Amino acid sequence: MTEPADVHFLETVASLVPPDVPVPPDAVRLLNLFDAQLGSRHLDFAARRLRADGHGYYTIGSSGHEGNAAVAAALRPDDPALLHYRSGAFFLERARQVPGGDPLRDVLLGLVAAAEEPIAGGRHKVFGSHRLHVIPQTSTIASHLPRALGVAFAIERAARLGLDTPWPRDAVTVCSFGDASANHSTATGAINAAVNCGYQGLPLPLLFVCEDNGLGISVRTPPGWIHAAYGSRPGLAYFHADGCDLADAQAVASQAVDWVRERRRPAFLHLRTVRLMGHAGSDVESSYRTPAELATDLDRDPLLQTARMLVTTGAATPAEIIDRYEAKRAEVTALAAKVATAPRLASAAAVMAPLRLTRTDHEAPATGSPMTVAQAINHTLGDLLDEHPGLLVFGEDVARKGGVYGVTRGLLKRGGAARVFDTILDEQSILGLALGFGLAGMVPVPEIQYLAYLHNAADQIRGEAATLPFFSSGRYRNPMVVRVPGYAYQKGFGGHFHNDNAVAALRDIPGLVIASPARPDDAAGMLRACVNAAETGGHVCVFLEPIALYHVRDLHDEDDGGWLAPPGGTVPIGRARTYGDGRDLTIVTFANGLRMSLRAARRLESRGIGCRVVDLRWLAPLPVDDLLREADATGTVLVADETRRTGGVSEAVLTALADAGFQGRTARVASEDTFIPLGDAAHHVLLSETAIQDAADDLLRRSR
């Protein structure tokens, strides 16, 4: 196939007339950068050939953005980089700075989804390398910017705490993204958070690089918009360079990097580029761009501009440039032919290997004085701060106030302001900080103030935290324990945003651990299990705390203290807990449902119905073995689910029973498919003790 960019480059270079000037002293450096640009361009050509021949899968290229090689040249190879998907030249120039490896082959292996591809292992095509400190990103909508914020923040916070990270203490974090993505709330939120840090005097060595080609697929960015939006933000140094002019791009990128490295403040590098060969191989640009526009971009081609500069300065002749160009084509073409039929991932187990959870069956009893759920969590967090120097607790209101419900009260004094701190009101930034701390080797325990607020930033868990080990074959992981107060049943308070029972958005995230404790001893032991899984296995855990049970003391009768329990101990991930040994009915539940089910079971037992109540404790991985054992013990299972009937936990429980071939009788009772209203109206739509008892009676009646 013939690409206009290919033809135009060769014809124009052949027509150049070299001046009679001496070879410049920096000729080798310029030719090295040109080599990275050439490699990136020919990788784009190869991607389209591989796709046309049925061997490749990915054709979003970097053509027109090759000026980002100058950004790589301005940085050090141990500066962490989170890259835009048009960063081929950056990646190749970074690889040139670190001996060993074959970056051209590595990228080609990614294009064909080969199992031996060294970063994602054939699971996706990403720019990433642990050796090169290039953290793999899908980066489609600037979703990696909060993580970049976190990495930069973590470098400085680790230094303050005397902790080591994978990067030098004077490292600069760089993240690149497109002009269209600069409009996304994820980008604007991360940039705002960075500026906010600077305003508070908090060091944040972060360089934002906006590669502005004026298009988001077919949607145009208004001319001048990026400069208008980011060119005069107080606290954000702004640098502008022509990404098609290698000399200008390198000079300005060096200024920007030096500014960030010296001042430890964020900066914004606006790199003006063009987009050649469309958004991807399937994109027909002529349907939304005029011939004149396409021709103008061909003339601004960064490879062509670099070639002109090399000829004008005497660094190379036109013939030498064409020889280099064709030699790179031959090199990439030969490599592409070799990898075209490389083995792909051959099984589900191979695909899912990075998501595998390391489990332990060890469970230790709790010891100490009886406490409430809130007290047990507070007590355990305090002990964990003492035991783990790299553990941090942060979120809205968690430090000075001690949390809306007092759960983190006193931790600021115990852990210090560098480890227990308040954040801005932005869930994406909170989770972005956690993503960065995790990559830096620490154990972040962020709090999202309410479950309903998590949905504002769920992609930071789904699209960033959970996917990182998948896209890096486990070479990178995001250890974290996200504490989320949630569920309903808060008397005299609530409405939708403070009483949310929607967990479906979490339950379908591969590899995510979801803890849902109900009792104080389980809350303590499960929190310890999550921190251990994060620290030793790099796992992402969500810890759902039932707000309505925070301060509950009694179970059946006033002042019986039946809900108090000592903290401590450990709880294995994916193991349920059973109450009672009745032979008539198994009630499966969790969180608030446990207390209601235990109370309902007592009334059923007073009528001669023997019950056992199973607290799932873990919503993912679901404790299937324990579930089946307790279901088989009675042959009759009622699932009491406080989440919604559609998308709720009961769907997973009944499916697990069916998949295992359970032959007994089953039923479920759940909350209604509605948002939770304010006040007493909530009682009409939420699971209740009466509903559990009525559903049990109905199931047992039908079972006779």
C-alpha positions as CSV (number, residue, x, y, z in Angstrom):
1,M,0.0,0.0,0.0
2,T,1.1,3.6,-0.7
3,E,0.8,6.3,2.0
4,P,0.8,9.9,0.9
5,A,3.1,10.7,3.8
6,D,5.6,8.2,2.5
7,V,5.5,9.5,-1.1
8,H,5.6,13.1,-0.1
9,F,8.6,12.7,2.2
10,L,10.7,10.9,-0.4
11,E,9.8,13.3,-3.2
12,T,10.4,16.4,-1.2
13,V,13.7,15.2,0.3
14,A,15.0,14.2,-3.1
15,S,14.4,17.8,-4.3
16,L,16.4,19.5,-1.5
17,V,19.6,21.2,-2.4
18,P,22.3,20.9,0.3
19,P,24.4,24.0,1.1
20,D,28.2,24.0,1.3
21,V,28.5,24.2,5.1
22,P,30.6,22.2,7.6
23,V,29.0,19.4,9.6
24,P,27.6,20.8,12.8
25,P,29.0,19.6,16.2
26,D,25.7,18.2,17.3
27,A,25.1,16.2,14.1
28,V,25.2,12.9,15.9
29,R,22.6,14.0,18.5
30,L,20.3,15.2,15.7
31,L,20.7,12.1,13.7
32,N,19.9,9.9,16.8
33,L,16.7,11.8,17.3
34,F,15.9,11.5,13.6
35,D,16.5,7.8,13.9
36,A,13.8,7.6,16.6
37,Q,11.4,9.6,14.4
38,L,12.1,7.3,11.4
39,G,11.6,4.2,13.5
40,S,8.2,5.5,14.7
41,R,7.1,6.3,11.2
42,H,8.0,2.9,9.8
43,L,6.3,1.2,12.7
44,D,3.1,3.0,11.7
45,F,3.5,1.8,8.1
46,A,4.2,-1.8,9.3
47,A,1.1,-1.7,11.5
48,R,-1.1,-1.1,8.5
49,R,0.6,-3.7,6.4
50,L,0.3,-6.3,9.2
51,R,-3.4,-5.4,9.6
52,A,-4.0,-5.7,5.9
53,D,-2.3,-9.1,5.8
54,G,-4.4,-10.3,8.7
55,H,-1.6,-10.5,11.2
56,G,-2.0,-7.2,13.1
57,Y,-4.7,-5.7,15.3
58,Y,-3.7,-2.1,16.1
59,T,-3.3,0.8,13.7
60,I,-3.5,3.9,15.8
61,G,-0.1,5.5,15.0
62,S,2.2,8.3,16.0
63,S,2.7,9.9,12.5
64,G,2.8,13.6,12.9
65,H,3.7,13.4,16.6
66,E,7.3,12.4,16.1
67,G,8.5,15.6,17.7
68,N,7.9,14.0,21.1
69,A,11.3,12.4,20.6
70,A,12.6,15.8,21.8
71,V,10.7,15.4,25.1
72,A,12.4,12.0,25.7
73,A,15.8,13.6,24.9
74,A,15.2,16.3,27.5
75,L,14.4,13.8,30.2
76,R,16.5,11.2,32.0
77,P,15.7,7.5,31.4
78,D,14.8,7.1,35.1
79,D,12.1,9.8,35.0
80,P,8.8,8.0,35.2
81,A,6.8,8.4,32.0
82,L,3.0,7.9,31.4
83,L,2.5,8.2,27.7
84,H,-0.1,9.1,25.1
85,Y,-0.8,6.4,22.5
86,R,1.0,8.5,19.8
87,S,4.3,8.3,21.6
88,G,6.3,6.0,19.3
89,A,9.2,8.3,18.9
90,F,9.4,9.1,22.6
91,F,9.5,5.4,23.4
92,L,12.3,4.7,20.8
93,E,14.4,7.7,22.0
94,R,14.0,6.6,25.6
95,A,15.0,3.1,24.7
96,R,18.1,4.4,22.8
97,Q,19.3,5.9,26.1
98,V,19.3,2.5,27.9
99,P,21.5,-0.1,26.3
100,G,20.0,-3.5,25.5
101,G,16.7,-4.5,24.2
102,D,15.1,-4.2,20.7
103,P,12.3,-1.6,21.0
104,L,11.3,-1.9,17.3
105,R,10.6,-5.6,17.8
106,D,8.9,-5.0,21.1
107,V,6.4,-2.6,19.5
108,L,5.8,-4.9,16.6
109,L,5.1,-7.8,19.0
110,G,2.5,-5.6,20.6
111,L,0.9,-4.8,17.2
112,V,0.3,-8.5,16.5
113,A,-0.6,-9.4,20.1
114,A,2.2,-11.8,20.5
115,A,2.5,-13.7,23.8
116,E,6.3,-12.9,24.0
117,E,5.7,-9.1,23.9
118,P,7.7,-7.9,26.9
119,I,5.2,-5.6,28.6
120,A,1.6,-6.6,28.1
121,G,2.3,-10.2,26.9
122,G,-0.1,-10.0,24.0
123,R,-3.0,-8.6,26.0
124,H,-3.0,-5.1,24.5
125,K,-0.7,-2.8,22.5
126,V,0.8,-0.3,24.9
127,F,4.0,1.7,25.2
128,G,5.5,0.4,28.4
129,S,8.7,-0.9,29.8
130,H,9.7,-1.5,33.4
131,R,13.4,-1.2,32.4
132,L,12.7,2.2,30.8
133,H,10.4,3.5,33.5
134,V,7.6,3.8,31.0
135,I,4.4,2.9,32.9
136,P,2.0,1.3,30.4
137,Q,-1.3,3.3,29.8
138,T,-4.2,3.0,27.5
139,S,-4.5,6.8,27.9
140,T,-7.5,7.1,25.6
141,I,-9.1,10.0,27.4
142,A,-6.4,11.3,29.6
143,S,-7.4,8.7,32.3
144,H,-3.8,8.4,33.3
145,L,-3.4,12.0,34.4
146,P,-4.6,11.4,38.0
147,R,-2.1,8.5,38.2
148,A,0.7,10.8,36.9
149,L,-0.3,13.4,39.6
150,G,0.0,10.6,42.2
151,V,3.4,9.4,40.9
152,A,4.8,13.0,41.1
153,F,3.3,13.5,44.6
154,A,4.6,10.2,45.8
155,I,8.2,11.0,44.7
156,E,8.2,14.0,47.0
157,R,6.2,12.4,49.9
158,A,8.5,9.4,49.9
159,A,11.5,11.6,50.2
160,R,9.9,13.4,53.1
161,L,9.2,10.1,54.8
162,G,12.7,8.7,54.1
163,L,11.3,5.9,51.9
164,D,12.8,4.7,48.6
165,T,10.9,4.7,45.3
166,P,11.9,3.2,41.9
167,W,13.0,6.7,40.9
168,P,15.6,9.2,42.0
169,R,14.5,11.8,44.5
170,D,14.9,14.6,41.9
171,A,13.0,12.7,39.2
172,V,10.4,14.5,37.0
173,T,7.2,12.7,36.1
174,V,6.0,13.3,32.6
175,C,2.6,12.5,31.1
176,S,1.5,13.2,27.6
177,F,-2.0,13.4,26.1
178,G,-3.9,14.9,23.2
179,D,-5.7,18.2,22.8
180,A,-9.1,16.6,22.6
181,S,-8.4,14.7,25.9
182,A,-7.4,18.0,27.5
183,N,-11.1,18.8,27.7
184,H,-12.0,15.7,29.6
185,S,-13.0,16.0,33.2
186,T,-10.2,13.6,34.2
187,A,-7.6,15.9,32.6
188,T,-9.0,19.1,34.0
189,G,-9.4,17.6,37.4
190,A,-5.8,16.3,37.5
191,I,-4.4,19.6,36.3
192,N,-6.5,21.5,38.8
193,A,-5.2,19.2,41.6
194,A,-1.6,19.8,40.5
195,V,-2.1,23.6,40.5
196,N,-3.8,23.3,43.9
197,C,-0.8,21.5,45.3
198,G,1.5,24.2,44.0
199,Y,-0.8,26.9,45.5
200,Q,-0.4,25.2,48.9
201,G,3.4,25.0,48.5
202,L,3.4,21.2,48.1
203,P,6.2,20.1,45.8
204,L,4.9,18.3,42.7
205,P,7.5,17.6,39.9
206,L,5.0,16.9,37.1
207,L,5.3,17.9,33.4
208,F,2.1,17.8,31.4
209,V,2.7,17.4,27.7
210,C,-0.3,18.3,25.5
211,E,0.4,17.1,21.9
212,D,-2.0,19.3,20.0
213,N,-2.8,18.2,16.5
214,G,-6.1,20.0,16.4
215,L,-8.3,16.9,16.2
216,G,-10.1,14.4,18.3
217,I,-10.8,11.7,15.7
218,S,-13.0,14.0,13.5
219,V,-13.9,16.7,16.0
220,R,-11.8,19.8,15.7
221,T,-10.3,21.6,18.6
222,P,-11.0,25.3,18.3
223,P,-7.8,27.1,17.2
224,G,-6.0,28.6,20.2
225,W,-8.1,26.7,22.7
226,I,-5.3,24.9,24.5
227,H,-3.3,28.1,24.9
228,A,-6.5,30.0,26.1
229,A,-7.3,27.2,28.6
230,Y,-3.8,26.5,30.0
231,G,-1.5,29.4,28.9
232,S,-2.2,31.6,31.8
233,R,-3.2,29.3,34.8
234,P,-1.7,30.7,38.0
235,G,0.7,28.2,39.4
236,L,1.1,26.3,36.1
237,A,4.2,27.3,34.1
238,Y,3.4,27.2,30.4
239,F,5.8,26.4,27.6
240,H,4.9,26.3,23.9
241,A,6.9,24.6,21.1
242,D,6.4,23.6,17.5
243,G,6.4,19.8,17.6
244,C,7.2,19.7,13.9
245,D,10.4,21.6,14.4
246,L,12.8,19.3,16.2
247,A,15.2,22.1,17.3
248,D,12.5,24.2,18.8
249,A,10.8,21.2,20.4
250,Q,14.1,20.1,22.0
251,A,15.0,23.6,23.2
252,V,11.7,24.3,24.8
253,A,11.3,20.8,26.2
254,S,14.6,21.1,27.9
255,Q,13.6,24.4,29.4
256,A,10.3,22.9,30.7
257,V,12.0,19.8,32.2
258,D,14.7,21.9,33.9
259,W,12.1,24.2,35.3
260,V,10.1,21.3,36.8
261,R,13.2,19.5,38.1
262,E,14.6,22.6,39.8
263,R,11.5,24.1,41.2
264,R,9.5,20.9,41.9
265,R,6.4,22.5,40.5
266,P,4.0,21.5,37.7
267,A,4.4,22.8,34.2
268,F,2.4,22.5,30.9
269,L,4.3,21.9,27.7
270,H,2.1,22.7,24.7
271,L,3.6,20.8,21.7
272,R,1.9,21.8,18.4
273,T,1.8,18.8,16.1
274,V,0.0,17.5,13.1
275,R,-1.8,14.2,12.6
276,L,-0.9,12.2,9.5
277,M,-2.5,9.0,8.2
278,G,-5.8,9.6,10.1
279,H,-6.8,8.6,13.6
280,A,-6.3,5.0,12.8
281,G,-6.2,2.7,9.8
282,S,-9.9,2.6,9.4
283,D,-10.3,6.4,9.5
284,V,-11.1,8.0,6.2
285,E,-9.9,11.6,6.8
286,S,-11.2,12.9,3.4
287,S,-14.7,12.6,4.8
288,Y,-14.2,15.4,7.2
289,R,-11.0,17.2,6.1
290,T,-10.3,19.2,2.9
291,P,-7.5,18.3,0.5
292,A,-5.9,21.7,1.3
293,E,-5.8,20.8,5.0
294,L,-4.3,17.4,4.4
295,A,-1.7,18.9,2.0
296,T,-0.7,21.5,4.6
297,D,-0.1,18.8,7.2
298,L,2.0,16.9,4.8
299,D,4.2,19.9,4.4
300,R,4.5,20.3,8.2
301,D,5.4,16.6,8.6
302,P,8.0,16.5,11.5
303,L,10.1,14.0,9.6
304,L,10.3,16.3,6.6
305,Q,11.0,19.3,8.8
306,T,13.9,17.4,10.5
307,A,15.2,16.3,7.2
308,R,15.3,19.9,6.0
309,M,17.1,20.9,9.1
310,L,19.7,18.2,8.7
311,V,20.3,19.2,5.1
312,T,20.4,22.9,5.8
313,T,22.8,22.6,8.7
314,G,25.1,20.1,6.8
315,A,24.4,17.2,9.2
316,A,23.3,15.0,6.2
317,T,22.8,15.1,2.5
318,P,19.4,14.3,0.9
319,A,20.8,11.1,-0.4
320,E,22.0,10.1,3.1
321,I,18.6,10.9,4.5
322,I,16.8,8.8,1.9
323,D,19.3,5.9,2.6
324,R,18.6,6.2,6.3
325,Y,14.8,6.3,5.6
326,E,14.9,3.2,3.4
327,A,17.3,1.3,5.7
328,K,14.9,1.8,8.6
329,R,12.0,0.7,6.4
330,A,13.9,-2.5,5.5
331,E,14.8,-3.1,9.2
332,V,11.2,-2.7,10.4
333,T,9.8,-4.7,7.5
334,A,12.1,-7.6,8.2
335,L,11.2,-7.6,11.9
336,A,7.5,-7.4,11.1
337,A,7.8,-10.5,8.9
338,K,9.5,-12.4,11.7
339,V,6.9,-11.5,14.3
340,A,3.8,-11.7,12.1
341,T,3.1,-15.3,13.1
342,A,4.5,-15.2,16.6
343,P,2.5,-17.3,19.0
344,R,-0.5,-15.7,20.7
345,L,-1.9,-16.3,24.1
346,A,-3.2,-19.8,24.0
347,S,-5.6,-20.2,26.9
348,A,-7.9,-18.4,29.2
349,A,-5.5,-19.2,32.0
350,A,-2.7,-17.5,30.2
351,V,-4.8,-14.4,29.5
352,M,-5.9,-14.1,33.1
353,A,-2.5,-15.0,34.8
354,P,-1.8,-11.4,35.9
355,L,-5.1,-11.2,37.7
356,R,-4.6,-14.3,39.8
357,L,-5.1,-13.7,43.5
358,T,-2.7,-15.1,46.1
359,R,-4.9,-16.6,48.8
360,T,-4.3,-17.8,52.3
361,D,-6.5,-20.0,54.5
362,H,-5.0,-18.7,57.8
363,E,-7.6,-17.3,60.1
364,A,-6.7,-16.1,63.6
365,P,-9.2,-15.3,66.3
366,A,-9.7,-11.7,67.5
367,T,-8.4,-10.6,70.9
368,G,-8.9,-7.5,73.0
369,S,-11.7,-5.4,74.4
370,P,-15.1,-5.5,72.6
371,M,-15.6,-2.6,70.2
372,T,-18.0,-1.2,67.6
373,V,-17.3,-1.5,63.9
374,A,-16.1,2.1,63.7
375,Q,-13.9,1.6,66.7
376,A,-12.5,-1.6,65.3
377,I,-11.6,0.0,62.0
378,N,-10.0,3.0,63.8
379,H,-8.0,0.8,66.1
380,T,-6.8,-1.4,63.2
381,L,-5.8,1.6,61.0
382,G,-3.8,2.9,63.9
383,D,-2.0,-0.4,64.4
384,L,-1.4,-0.6,60.7
385,L,0.2,2.8,60.6
386,D,2.5,1.7,63.4
387,E,3.4,-1.5,61.6
388,H,3.8,-0.3,58.0
389,P,6.0,2.8,57.6
390,G,4.8,3.2,54.0
391,L,1.1,3.1,54.8
392,L,-0.9,6.3,54.2
393,V,-4.5,7.3,55.1
394,F,-6.0,10.1,53.1
395,G,-9.2,11.5,51.7
396,E,-11.8,14.3,52.3
397,D,-12.1,15.2,56.0
398,V,-10.1,12.1,57.2
399,A,-7.3,14.0,59.1
400,R,-8.3,17.0,61.2
401,K,-12.0,16.1,61.5
402,G,-11.3,12.4,61.7
403,G,-13.9,11.5,59.1
404,V,-17.6,12.3,58.9
405,Y,-18.4,9.4,61.3
406,G,-15.2,9.7,63.4
407,V,-13.7,6.5,62.0
408,T,-10.3,8.1,61.4
409,R,-10.3,10.2,64.5
410,G,-6.9,10.5,66.2
411,L,-5.0,9.0,63.3
412,L,-3.4,12.3,62.3
413,K,-1.7,12.5,65.6
414,R,-0.7,8.9,65.5
415,G,0.7,8.8,62.0
416,G,1.7,12.4,61.4
417,A,0.6,14.9,58.7
418,A,2.8,13.3,56.0
419,R,0.9,10.0,56.3
420,V,-2.6,11.0,57.3
421,F,-3.9,14.0,55.4
422,D,-6.9,15.7,53.9
423,T,-7.3,16.0,50.1
424,I,-9.3,18.2,47.8
425,L,-12.9,17.3,47.0
426,D,-12.2,15.3,43.9
427,E,-12.5,11.5,43.9
428,Q,-10.5,11.1,40.7
429,S,-7.5,12.9,42.3
430,I,-7.9,10.9,45.5
431,L,-7.6,7.7,43.6
432,G,-4.9,9.1,41.4
433,L,-2.8,9.8,44.5
434,A,-3.4,6.2,45.5
435,L,-2.3,5.0,42.1
436,G,0.9,6.9,42.3
437,F,1.7,5.9,45.9
438,G,1.2,2.3,45.0
439,L,3.6,2.5,42.1
440,A,6.1,4.2,44.4
441,G,6.1,1.1,46.7
442,M,3.8,2.5,49.4
443,V,0.5,1.2,50.7
444,P,-2.2,3.8,50.1
445,V,-5.5,3.6,52.1
446,P,-7.6,6.3,50.5
447,E,-11.2,7.0,51.6
448,I,-14.0,7.8,49.3
449,Q,-16.5,9.6,51.5
450,Y,-19.6,7.8,50.3
451,L,-20.3,4.9,48.0
452,A,-22.3,7.2,45.7
453,Y,-19.3,9.4,45.3
454,L,-17.2,6.5,44.0
455,H,-19.1,6.4,40.8
456,N,-17.7,9.8,39.9
457,A,-14.3,8.2,39.6
458,A,-14.9,4.5,39.1
459,D,-12.7,4.4,36.0
460,Q,-9.7,5.1,38.1
461,I,-10.3,1.7,39.6
462,R,-11.6,-0.1,36.6
463,G,-9.6,1.4,33.8
464,E,-6.4,2.3,35.6
465,A,-5.7,0.4,38.8
466,A,-7.2,-3.0,37.9
467,T,-5.9,-3.0,34.3
468,L,-2.3,-2.1,35.1
469,P,-1.1,-5.7,36.0
470,F,-3.1,-6.9,33.0
471,F,-1.3,-4.6,30.6
472,S,2.1,-5.2,32.2
473,S,2.0,-8.9,32.7
474,G,2.2,-8.2,36.4
475,R,5.4,-6.2,36.2
476,Y,3.5,-3.2,37.5
477,R,0.8,-3.4,40.2
478,N,-1.3,-0.9,42.0
479,P,-1.5,-1.9,45.7
480,M,-4.2,0.0,47.5
481,V,-7.1,-0.5,49.9
482,V,-9.9,1.9,49.1
483,R,-12.1,2.5,52.1
484,V,-15.7,3.3,51.1
485,P,-18.5,4.0,53.7
486,G,-21.7,2.9,52.0
487,Y,-25.0,1.1,52.0
488,A,-28.2,2.4,53.5
489,Y,-30.3,2.4,56.7
490,Q,-29.0,5.6,58.2
491,K,-31.8,6.8,60.4
492,G,-32.7,10.4,60.1
493,F,-30.2,11.0,57.3
494,G,-29.6,10.1,53.8
495,G,-31.1,10.4,50.4
496,H,-29.4,8.9,47.4
497,F,-26.0,10.3,47.8
498,H,-25.5,9.2,51.4
499,N,-27.5,6.0,51.2
500,D,-26.2,4.1,48.1
501,N,-26.6,0.3,47.7
502,A,-25.2,0.0,44.1
503,V,-22.1,-2.2,43.9
504,A,-22.5,-3.6,40.4
505,A,-19.9,-1.2,39.0
506,L,-17.4,-2.8,41.3
507,R,-18.4,-6.5,41.0
508,D,-17.5,-6.9,37.4
509,I,-14.0,-5.5,37.6
510,P,-11.6,-8.4,37.0
511,G,-9.1,-9.0,39.8
512,L,-10.6,-6.6,42.2
513,V,-11.0,-7.7,45.9
514,I,-14.2,-6.4,47.4
515,A,-14.5,-6.7,51.2
516,S,-17.8,-6.1,52.9
517,P,-17.5,-6.7,56.7
518,A,-20.5,-6.4,59.0
519,R,-19.1,-7.2,62.5
520,P,-16.3,-5.4,64.3
521,D,-14.0,-8.5,64.5
522,D,-14.4,-9.2,60.8
523,A,-13.9,-5.5,59.9
524,A,-10.5,-5.6,61.7
525,G,-9.4,-8.9,60.3
526,M,-10.6,-8.2,56.8
527,L,-8.9,-4.8,56.8
528,R,-5.6,-6.5,57.8
529,A,-6.1,-9.1,55.0
530,C,-6.6,-6.3,52.4
531,V,-3.5,-4.4,53.5
532,N,-1.5,-7.7,53.4
533,A,-2.8,-8.5,49.9
534,A,-2.0,-5.0,48.7
535,E,1.5,-5.0,50.2
536,T,2.6,-8.5,49.4
537,G,0.6,-9.2,46.2
538,G,0.0,-5.7,44.8
539,H,-3.7,-6.2,44.8
540,V,-6.4,-3.6,44.5
541,C,-8.9,-3.9,47.3
542,V,-12.2,-2.0,48.0
543,F,-13.3,-2.1,51.6
544,L,-17.0,-1.4,51.8
545,E,-18.0,-0.2,55.3
546,P,-21.7,-0.3,56.4
547,I,-22.3,3.1,57.8
548,A,-25.5,2.1,59.6
549,L,-23.5,-0.5,61.6
550,Y,-20.6,1.8,62.5
551,H,-21.8,2.5,66.0
552,V,-24.3,-0.3,66.6
553,R,-23.7,-2.1,70.0
554,D,-26.7,-4.4,70.4
555,L,-28.0,-7.4,68.3
556,H,-31.3,-8.6,69.7
557,D,-32.1,-6.7,72.8
558,E,-31.3,-3.3,74.2
559,D,-27.9,-3.3,76.0
560,D,-27.2,-6.9,75.1
561,G,-23.9,-5.8,73.5
562,G,-24.4,-8.5,70.9
563,W,-22.8,-6.6,68.1
564,L,-19.6,-5.7,69.9
565,A,-16.5,-7.8,69.3
566,P,-12.8,-7.5,69.9
567,P,-10.6,-6.3,67.0
568,G,-7.5,-8.1,65.8
569,G,-7.0,-11.5,64.1
570,T,-7.0,-12.1,60.4
571,V,-9.6,-13.2,57.9
572,P,-8.7,-15.1,54.7
573,I,-9.8,-13.4,51.5
574,G,-12.7,-15.2,49.9
575,R,-13.9,-17.1,53.0
576,A,-17.4,-16.8,54.5
577,R,-18.5,-17.0,58.1
578,T,-21.5,-19.1,59.3
579,Y,-23.7,-18.5,62.3
580,G,-25.8,-21.4,63.7
581,D,-26.1,-25.0,62.6
582,G,-29.8,-25.3,61.7
583,R,-30.9,-28.0,59.2
584,D,-33.9,-26.3,57.7
585,L,-32.8,-23.1,56.1
586,T,-29.6,-21.4,55.0
587,I,-29.8,-17.6,54.8
588,V,-27.0,-16.1,52.7
589,T,-26.3,-12.4,53.3
590,F,-23.7,-9.7,54.0
591,A,-23.3,-6.2,55.6
592,N,-26.5,-4.8,57.0
593,G,-28.3,-7.9,55.9
594,L,-26.3,-10.0,58.4
595,R,-27.8,-8.2,61.4
596,M,-31.3,-8.3,60.0
597,S,-30.9,-12.0,59.0
598,L,-29.7,-13.0,62.5
599,R,-32.6,-11.3,64.1
600,A,-35.0,-12.9,61.6
601,A,-33.4,-16.3,62.2
602,R,-34.0,-16.0,65.9
603,R,-37.7,-15.4,65.4
604,L,-37.9,-18.3,62.9
605,E,-36.1,-20.6,65.4
606,S,-38.6,-19.7,68.1
607,R,-41.1,-21.4,65.8
608,G,-39.0,-24.5,65.4
609,I,-37.3,-23.6,62.1
610,G,-33.5,-24.4,62.3
611,C,-31.5,-21.7,60.5
612,R,-27.9,-21.1,59.6
613,V,-26.9,-17.6,58.5
614,V,-23.9,-17.3,56.1
615,D,-22.1,-13.9,56.0
616,L,-20.4,-13.8,52.6
617,R,-18.0,-11.1,53.9
618,W,-16.3,-11.0,50.5
619,L,-18.2,-9.9,47.4
620,A,-15.2,-10.7,45.2
621,P,-13.8,-13.3,45.1
622,L,-17.2,-14.8,46.2
623,P,-16.7,-17.6,48.8
624,V,-18.2,-20.2,46.5
625,D,-16.9,-23.3,48.4
626,D,-18.3,-22.1,51.7
627,L,-21.6,-21.1,50.1
628,L,-22.0,-24.6,48.5
629,R,-21.2,-26.3,51.8
630,E,-23.7,-24.4,53.8
631,A,-26.3,-24.7,51.0
632,D,-25.9,-28.5,50.9
633,A,-26.3,-28.6,54.7
634,T,-30.0,-27.6,54.5
635,G,-30.9,-27.9,50.8
636,T,-32.9,-24.7,51.1
637,V,-31.3,-21.3,50.5
638,L,-32.6,-17.8,50.9
639,V,-30.4,-14.9,49.7
640,A,-31.1,-11.7,51.7
641,D,-29.6,-8.9,49.6
642,E,-29.7,-5.3,50.6
643,T,-28.4,-4.3,47.1
644,R,-30.8,-3.9,44.2
645,R,-32.6,-6.8,42.6
646,T,-31.0,-5.9,39.2
647,G,-27.2,-6.0,39.3
648,G,-27.2,-6.9,43.0
649,V,-25.1,-9.5,44.8
650,S,-27.9,-12.0,44.9
651,E,-27.6,-12.5,41.2
652,A,-24.0,-13.7,41.7
653,V,-24.9,-16.0,44.6
654,L,-27.8,-17.7,42.8
655,T,-25.7,-18.1,39.6
656,A,-22.8,-19.6,41.6
657,L,-25.3,-22.2,43.1
658,A,-26.7,-23.0,39.6
659,D,-23.2,-23.3,38.0
660,A,-22.2,-25.8,40.7
661,G,-25.3,-27.9,40.1
662,F,-27.0,-27.2,43.4
663,Q,-30.3,-29.2,43.4
664,G,-31.9,-27.6,46.4
665,R,-34.6,-24.9,46.6
666,T,-33.6,-21.3,46.3
667,A,-35.2,-17.8,46.6
668,R,-34.0,-14.3,47.1
669,V,-35.3,-11.1,48.7
670,A,-33.6,-7.8,47.7
671,S,-34.0,-4.1,47.7
672,E,-36.1,-2.6,44.9
673,D,-34.6,-1.3,41.6
674,T,-34.7,2.4,42.6
675,F,-32.6,5.1,44.0
676,I,-32.9,5.5,47.7
677,P,-35.3,8.3,48.8
678,L,-34.9,10.6,51.8
679,G,-36.4,9.8,55.1
680,D,-39.0,7.1,56.0
681,A,-39.8,6.5,52.3
682,A,-36.6,4.5,52.2
683,H,-38.3,1.7,54.2
684,H,-40.6,1.0,51.3
685,V,-37.8,0.0,49.0
686,L,-35.0,-1.5,51.1
687,L,-34.6,-5.0,52.4
688,S,-36.0,-5.4,55.9
689,E,-36.2,-8.0,58.7
690,T,-39.9,-8.5,58.0
691,A,-39.2,-9.1,54.3
692,I,-36.5,-11.7,55.2
693,Q,-38.8,-13.5,57.5
694,D,-41.7,-13.4,55.1
695,A,-39.5,-14.7,52.2
696,A,-38.3,-17.5,54.4
697,D,-41.8,-18.6,55.3
698,D,-42.8,-18.5,51.7
699,L,-39.8,-20.5,50.6
700,L,-40.3,-23.1,53.2
701,R,-44.0,-23.4,52.5
702,R,-43.3,-24.0,48.8
703,S,-40.6,-26.5,49.7
704,R,-43.0,-28.8,51.6
